């Protein structure tokens, strides 16, 4: 199978490294949508011994995964700053 991967350029899925902000973990997860990437991130925080998770998806789109990742992190930080732990009640 690795021969086919090398020939056709298949890549293995990489796990995003989390970024910590105000006690939250942010995993940038832009979503491919045709020729562009939509802004998206998974935000997690342990509260009362339970890991709470919020999936953030925005309509913003960018031509590269790198640009979408950068904006995903910025938007997630902004969302955390505005909502705090309330973001888990949506």
N, C-alpha and C positions, 0 to 999 in steps of 0.2 A: 504494500500500500504506500510506503514512503516514496517509491519510485514514481507513482502516479502523482503524489503530492508535489514532488519536485518538478515534474513535467508540466503540471497544470497550475502550479502556484497556490495550491490549497494551503491555508494557514490554520493552525490550531487556535481555538478560542482562548484568548488571554483573559485571566481574571483581573478586573480593574483593581488597582491599589487604592485603598480608601484614603481620604483626606479628612483630618479631624478639624472640626470647627465648633467651638462653644460646647464641647462634650458630645457632639453628634459625629457619626461617621458618614461621609459622603462618598458614594461610588458613582463616578461619572459613567453613564451608560447611554451615549447617543444612539439613536436608532436610525438605521439606513432606510431611506424612503426614496426609492428610485435612484436618481443621480445625486441626491443630497442627504445630509444627516440631520435629523431632528434632535433638539436639545432634550436630554433626559438624564435623570439620576435617581439612585436609590438612596434614601436617607434613613439611617438607623440610629437608635439610641436605646440603651438598656434602662428601663424604668421599673423599679420594684421587682427586680430579678427576671423580668421578661423583656426580650428584645422586640421593640416596636419598629415597624418598617413603613415607610411612605414612598410610593413610586411617584416621582415628579416627571411629567412630560409636558413640553411646551411646543407651540406651533413654530417657533423660530427654527429656521433651517440654514445650513451652511454647506459649502461645497466639499469640505474636508472633515474627516473624523476628528482631527486634531483641533480645528477651530470649534467644532461642536462640543468637544470635551472641555475646552477652556471655558466656554460660555456656560456649559452645564454646571461646572463648579461654581462659577460666579453667581448664577441664578439660584443654586441650592443654598449658598451662603446667605444670599439676600433673603430667601424664603425663611431660613432658620432665624435670621435676625428679626424678621417681621413677626413670625408666628411662634417661635420657640416650640415648646412641647405641645402646643395646641394643634400643630400640623398633623398630629396623629389622631385627632378627633374628626377629621374630614372623612 
